[in-house]
Amino acid sequence: MRGHLSTAALLALAPLLPPAAMAAPFCLETQTVPPQCIYFDARDCSLEAFHQHGSCVINPQEIGLEPGGGAYCVVVSGGAFSCTYQDPTSCSREALHQGGVCVTAPVAPAGTPPNPNQARPGEAGQATPNP
C-alpha cells in the first residue's frame, strides 16, 4: 500500500507513523531539517529538493550502491543505478534525463579488484538511458 500513496499523503501521515514505517529509498536533505526519507519516487524527491533549496539523496538503508568505476552514480526509482560517471555535470544531466538523482559513488577499499558480478550499464540492477 505504501507505493500507492502520494507524497502529500505520506507527509500528512509522517507524524503518526514510527520512523521505520516511513523508510523510503530517497531522502530530502536541507541545511535546516534532518533527512526526510519519505520519497519513493526520485523525481518527486528532486522537485521538492529544488523547491526547498536542498538535495535529494539516497537512503543507504534502502539502496546499496557498489563501486562501478565512476565517481558518481545515477539512481532511479526502483533502485536501478549506474556508477559510471566521472563528473557531477554529466551525472546530473543523465539523472535529469532519467528522472533520477545523482549521488557520489561509494569508494572501493584500496587494492580491491573489480567485482565481476556487478551489472554493467544495460544489465539488471543498472540504470539505462532511454533510447
Beta strands, then each sheet from edge to edge (+ up, - down):
strand 1: 26-29
strand 2: 36-39
strand 3: 55-58
strand 4: 72-75
strand 5: 81-85
strand 6: 101-104
sheet 1: 2+ 1- 3+
sheet 2: 5+ 4- 6+
end
